[in-house]
Amino acid sequence: MNIALLKLAAASALLSLASGAMASANGGIIHFTGNIVEPPCSTSSFDAGQINIHCDKRSAVAVSFQRVGPSVNSAASIVTLTRDGKALGTEEATAYRLALQGNSRLGLRVAPAAAGATLSPVVMTISYL
């Protein structure tokens, strides 16, 4: 039993020495693939269905929106995406790819499809491509 305990202690000592030697090794090369970049655009607060986006360089963004909530499957609302005040489209749930540079204002307008219709909440997502 003492021999087994001595073997275990010796193995533990060797492992701790080996791991310490590996951890203290100097040198070596680390290779990175890809780029580390700043966000291409900045945004301001979302106010009254409008968001200001500023892109210093020409940047590609994806804008999508989707109705959510209990009445999501009904055609109770019309969703319109605007860019600088001009309508881009009126769809149920869709995505747009835009090239932006300088200042742009994106808007999201939701209106009832018929009088008395219940509006469902809408989520708008802006992603950099």
C-alpha positions as CSV (number, residue, x, y, z in Angstrom):
1,M,0.0,0.0,0.0
2,N,2.9,2.4,0.8
3,I,4.4,1.6,-2.7
4,A,1.1,2.6,-4.4
5,L,1.0,5.8,-2.4
6,L,4.6,6.6,-3.3
7,K,3.9,5.9,-7.0
8,L,0.9,8.3,-6.9
9,A,2.9,11.0,-5.2
10,A,5.7,10.6,-7.7
11,A,3.3,10.8,-10.6
12,S,1.6,13.9,-9.1
13,A,5.0,15.6,-8.7
14,L,6.1,14.9,-12.3
15,L,2.8,16.2,-13.7
16,S,3.0,19.4,-11.7
17,L,6.6,20.0,-12.8
18,A,5.6,19.3,-16.5
19,S,2.6,21.6,-16.4
20,G,4.7,24.4,-14.8
21,A,7.4,24.1,-17.5
22,M,4.8,24.3,-20.3
23,A,3.1,27.4,-18.7
24,S,6.4,29.3,-18.3
25,A,7.7,28.7,-21.9
26,N,8.5,31.9,-23.7
27,G,8.1,32.6,-27.4
28,G,5.8,31.1,-29.9
29,I,3.6,32.6,-32.6
30,I,-0.1,33.1,-32.5
31,H,-1.9,33.5,-35.9
32,F,-5.1,35.5,-36.2
33,T,-7.5,35.2,-39.2
34,G,-9.9,38.0,-40.0
35,N,-10.1,41.7,-39.0
36,I,-10.7,43.6,-35.8
37,V,-12.8,46.5,-36.9
38,E,-14.8,49.4,-35.4
39,P,-18.5,49.3,-35.8
40,P,-19.2,50.9,-39.3
41,C,-22.1,53.0,-38.1
42,S,-23.4,54.7,-35.0
43,T,-27.1,55.1,-34.0
44,S,-29.0,57.6,-31.9
45,S,-32.0,56.9,-29.8
46,F,-35.2,55.4,-31.3
47,D,-37.8,58.1,-31.0
48,A,-41.4,58.1,-32.4
49,G,-40.6,55.2,-34.7
50,Q,-37.5,56.9,-36.2
51,I,-33.8,56.1,-35.7
52,N,-30.8,58.2,-37.0
53,I,-27.9,56.2,-38.4
54,H,-24.5,57.8,-39.2
55,C,-22.0,55.8,-41.3
56,D,-18.6,57.4,-41.9
57,K,-17.8,55.0,-44.8
58,R,-20.2,53.3,-47.2
59,S,-21.6,50.4,-45.1
60,A,-24.0,47.6,-45.8
61,V,-26.8,47.0,-43.3
62,A,-29.7,44.6,-43.1
63,V,-33.0,45.9,-41.7
64,S,-35.8,43.5,-40.9
65,F,-39.0,43.8,-39.0
66,Q,-41.6,41.3,-37.8
67,R,-44.9,41.5,-36.0
68,V,-45.1,39.8,-32.6
69,G,-47.8,39.3,-30.0
70,P,-51.1,37.5,-29.8
71,S,-52.5,38.9,-33.1
72,V,-49.3,38.1,-35.1
73,N,-51.2,35.8,-37.5
74,S,-53.9,38.2,-38.4
75,A,-53.6,40.9,-41.2
76,A,-54.6,43.5,-38.7
77,S,-51.8,45.9,-39.3
78,I,-49.7,47.4,-42.2
79,V,-46.0,47.9,-41.5
80,T,-44.1,50.4,-43.6
81,L,-40.3,50.9,-43.5
82,T,-39.1,54.4,-44.5
83,R,-35.6,55.8,-45.3
84,D,-35.2,59.5,-45.1
85,G,-39.0,59.9,-45.2
86,K,-39.5,57.8,-48.3
87,A,-41.4,54.5,-48.1
88,L,-39.3,51.4,-49.0
89,G,-42.1,48.9,-48.8
90,T,-45.2,47.7,-47.0
91,E,-44.9,44.0,-46.0
92,E,-45.9,41.6,-43.3
93,A,-42.4,40.5,-42.2
94,T,-39.5,41.2,-44.5
95,A,-35.8,42.2,-44.7
96,Y,-34.0,44.9,-46.6
97,R,-30.4,45.3,-47.4
98,L,-29.2,48.8,-47.6
99,A,-26.0,50.7,-48.4
100,L,-25.7,53.7,-46.1
101,Q,-23.1,56.5,-46.0
102,G,-23.4,59.8,-44.1
103,N,-26.6,60.5,-42.1
104,S,-29.8,58.4,-42.7
105,R,-33.1,58.3,-40.9
106,L,-34.9,54.9,-40.8
107,G,-38.5,54.8,-39.8
108,L,-41.0,52.2,-38.9
109,R,-44.7,53.0,-39.2
110,V,-47.5,50.6,-38.2
111,A,-51.1,51.3,-39.1
112,P,-54.3,49.3,-38.8
113,A,-55.4,47.5,-41.9
114,A,-59.0,48.3,-41.2
115,A,-60.9,50.6,-38.9
116,G,-61.1,49.1,-35.4
117,A,-58.3,46.5,-36.1
118,T,-56.0,45.7,-33.2
119,L,-52.3,46.6,-33.8
120,S,-49.7,44.0,-32.8
121,P,-46.2,45.1,-31.7
122,V,-43.5,45.2,-34.3
123,V,-39.8,44.4,-33.7
124,M,-37.2,46.1,-36.0
125,T,-33.7,44.7,-36.2
126,I,-30.7,46.5,-37.8
127,S,-27.5,44.4,-38.5
128,Y,-24.2,45.3,-40.0
129,L,-23.2,43.1,-42.9
